Amino acid sequence: MSRKPATRKSARNERPEAQSAGRKEVRQGVQWVTVDEDNEGQRVDNFLLAQLRGVPKSIIYRVVRKGEVRVNKGRVKPDTRLKSGDQVRIPPVTRKEKPAQAEPGSRVQGVMEAAVVFENDQMLVVNKPSGIAVHGGSGLSFGLIEVLRSARPEARFLELVHRLDRDTSGLVMVAKKRSALRFLQDELRQKRIRKHYHALVAGHWSDSVGRVDVPLLRYEMPNGERRVKVDEAGKSSLTVYRCLERYEGYSLVEASPITGRTHQIRVHCAWAGHPIAGDDKYMDDVSLKAFRTIGGQRLMLHARALEFALPVSGEAMRLEAPYDDAFNDVLKKLEARNRNR
């Protein structure tokens, strides 16, 4: 059953007041917002951050401290928890108007909608294509989440539950309600959601390598690029592996990360002596060139399956996502090599 979004009353005139570094400043009047069931239990400061996007945190905490934010006409603290039906007074604030950004076109919107493999009232799961970031930033106008929001202008809440690297394809969960986001992120923290990736790696993976348990440390290259390496000063990291198929010069493995560190599977594979094919960050140049000669064009890492419980119902789910054409084409060439040996 769909619920009405948080209602706003007495939202007085929003008017441009000044021009600052090419961006207009907009004065927003007093608002009265009714808290809905989906926002029950949320802290006041987090509620305000969501309601006043673009307003600096320092201003939000200042108006709370000064008593200008009221809940049911009473003063509150930043960590006060809200209840469904609460009336929140949001005082007048000035925010900078967001500059116009490139909108995802209808074609890319269609591609992303076609990639949805599961959806209910609480969430959806997308088989993200390789080469598309999960969100905009770092020079990108938009990513998966911005495309979905553009394709679904009526959706009042769409947020990523977790992330995938830009060049990794496969399953990504998106929450359609704040309560679903809280539930799924807590399930991730409790390690109750299982992720299974398929990776084509260089060399013949030994059955004796069933797990890689080495700490990972993030660091920055001289050019500002972020990388990850095995280092005792890093965070504990564990990936469980099993070999699915062996080809001439390559192996297809299933990697199931128990922890969720940046680039974890990629670095663990490289540390084990089997970098992921097409990995221009952690594969040596000679191996990368050899992979290109057989027609490899992408990072051969795919988030193949998810095992999780649905928000609200608790129903156990297992979803699988097929490989894309580029991934399949490489495997077919390697299978043909095996037959011709």
N, C-alpha and C positions, 0 to 999 in steps of 0.2 A: 504493500500500500504506500503510495507516494505521500510525502509530507510537504506542507507548505514551507517555503524558505523563511528564514528569520525576517520578520516584518520590520519595516522602518517607518517611523512617523516623524513629522515635523522636521524633515530634512530641508532646512532653509536654503536660500539661494546659494548655489556654487558659482562664484564669479572670479574671473581672472583678475589678480590684483597687481602683479608685477611681472616683469620679464627678467629672468635670471639665467645667464649663460645660454640664451636661446630657448629656455624652457619656462613656460608660464607658471606662476604660482596661483593655486586655486584655494580660495577660502571656503571651507565647508561648514555649514551651520550646525546647530544642535541636532542630534539624532536620538530617537528613542527606538531601541531595537529589542524585540522579544526573542528570547533564547528558545530555540526549538529542541526537540528530543535528541537530535543528532549532535548538538553542542553541549549536552548535559555532562557535567563533570569537568569541563574545560576550565583552565585557569583564566582569570580576567585578562592578564597581560597577553596571553596567546590569542584570546578572543579578539582583543583590540588590534593586535598585529594583523589578523586576518581581515578585520573590518576596515582598517585604515592602511591599506597597502600603499607603500611609498612614503609613509610618515616615519621619520627616524625613531628608533627605539627610545632614545633619550627623551624625546617629546612625550611619547606615550607614558613612560614611567613618571615623568614630571607631572602630567595632568592627573594621574592616579594619586600621586603623593600629595598634591594640593587639594584633593577631595573633589575635583571637577568631574570625575567619573563616579556615577552613582548606580547602585543596583537596588531596585525597589525603593528608591529615594534615600538609601543609606550609603555612607562612605564604605569603601572597600580597600583591600590591599591587593598588590599584584598577584599574589598566590591564592586569592579567594576563588573557590570553586563555584561555578554557576550551576543553576538548576533549570530544568525545563519550565518555561513560563516566566522566568525572571525578566524584569524590565530594566534594561541597561541604558543609562543616559551617557551618550558620548558627546563631549563638549566641542565647541568650534575649534577646528585645527586648520592649519595651512599646509598644503602638500604641493609638491612640484608635479605638474602635469607630465605624464609619460610621453616621450617623443613617439611619433608614429613609427611603427615597425612593419616590416614586410609580412604580409599575410600569406599563409600557406595556400597554394592554388588548389583548385578543385581536383586536379589529377592526383596530387600527393594525398589529399584528404581521402579520395576514393581508395588509394592503395592501403592507407592505414585502416580504414573501416573494413576493407576486405580481409585484413590480417587479424581481425578479432576472432579468436577461436572459442571464447566462452564469455557469457555475459548474464548477469542477473541484476536485481535491484541494488545490490551492495557493491559490486565490483565487475571488472572485466579483465580479460587476459588477452594480450596481443602477441602474435608471432612477429616480433620486430625484425625488419629487414637489416642486413648488414649495411653499414655506411650511413645509417641514420642515428643521430644522437638521441638519447632519451629526453633531453631538454636543451633549449637554446643556451647561448652564452659562449664565451671564448671564440668570438668571431662568427658564431652561427646564429642566424636570425630566428630559427625555430627548430624544435626537435619533436619527438613523438608526442609528448604531452601537449605542446602548443598546437600540433596538428589536430589532435583529438578534440581539444577545446574549441578550435575553429570550426571543426566539422559538426560539433554539437553545441551550438550557441545557447540552447535551452538548459544545458547541464549546469547546475549551480555549484557543483563540487566535483573536480577530477584531479586526483593527486597520485603521483608515483608512489608505490609501496616500496620498491627497491630499484636498483639500476643495473644496466648492462653497459659495457664499453661500447663505444660507437661502432666499432668494426665487428663486434660479436652479434650474431643473430639469435633469435629465439624468444622464449616466453618471458614476458614482463607483466606483472600485476599492477593494475590501476584501481584505486578505490573510488567509488562514486558517492560515498558518505564518509564523514569524519569518523564515525563510530567504527566503520569497516577498516579505515586506515589504522586506527589505534589497535584494533584487534589483530590485524595481520602483521603489523610491525612488532607487536608483543609476541606473536607466534614466532616471528623470525628471531627475536632476542632469546626466546626459550628453546630455539633450535628444533621447533616442531614442524617447520616447513622444510622439505627435502628438495634440493635442486640437483638435477642430473644433466651434465653437459656432455656432448660428444665432441671430441677433438681429434683431428688428424695430426699426428706428430711424426717427426723425423726418426728413422731407425726402427728397430724391432723391440717393442716394449716387452720386458720380461715379466712373466707371471709372478715372479718373486717380489716385484715392486707393487705391493697392494695399497700402500699409503705413503704419503710424503708429509712429514711432520717437522718443518723447519720454520723459524721465525722470519718475518718479513718486515723490512724497514723502507719507508718511503723517503725519497731524496730528490733533489732538484739538479738537473743538468746545467752546465754553464749558460746554455741558451734559454733557460727557464722552463724547459720541459720536465714534467714530473715522471719519475721512474720508481721502480721497486726492486729491491735486492734482498737476498738472503743475508741476514746479519743477526748476530746474537743480541744486539741492542733493540731488535725489532719486536713486533707483537707475535705471540704464538699463533701458528696457522697450520691447519690440517686439511688435507685433501685425500679422499679414498679413491683408488683407481681399480679398474679392471679392463683387460684388453678384449676388444670385441672382434677385431679382424686384423690380420697382418698382410701387408702387401710388399712388393719389392721396394725397399728403402723407406717404407712408412708403416705406421700402425694407426688403427682407429681405436681410441680408448674412450671409456666412460669415466668422467671425473665428477665426483660428488663432494663439493666443498662442505666441510663441517663448520668452519669459520667463514667469514665473509670479508676478507681483506681485498684491497685494491689490487687488480692484476694477479690475484692469488693463483689461479690455475695456470696462467701463462708462465709465471715465474717458477712455480713448482715443477712444471714440465721441463723447463729449460734447466733447472737445477738437477733434475734426474737424468739429464743428458739427452732429452727428447723434446726440443723446442717445438712449439706448434707451427705447422706449415703456414707460411704467409705472414708470420709475426715480424714486422719490421722493427720492433723494439727489442725483442729478446732472441731472435734467430740471427746467426752469423750470416754475413753477406754471401758467402759461397753457397750455403744451404738455401738461402732465400732465392738466389739466382737459379739454382737447380730446380726449385719448385716452380718458378716462373716459366721455365722451359717446357714444363708439361701442361702449361695453360692455367696454372693457379693464379687467381687474381684477387683473392680475398683471404682474410684471416680465417683459418679453418677451425673455428670454435663456435658451437651452436648450443644454446640453452634448450636442450631437447625435451625435458620433462619436469613437471612440478607435482609434488604431492603435498596436499594441505587440506585443512578443514575449512569449510565455508563459514563466513561470518553469519551469525544469528542461528542458522540451523545446525551447524557443527558437522554437516555431512562430509564424509571423506571424499576427496577428489584426487584424481590423477589425470593430468593433461599431458599430451604429447604434441610436439610441433614438427612437421616435416621439414627436411632440408630444402633450401632454395636451389635453383637451377645450377648456380655456380658451384655450390658444394657437391651436388649430385654429379655434375660433369666430371669433377676431379676423381671422385670415387669410381665412376664407370671406367675411366681411363686406367686406373690402377687395377681394377678387376680384370680388365682386358689383358693387362700385362701378366697378371697371375695365370690366366688361362693359356697364354702363349709361351709360358716358361717350359 
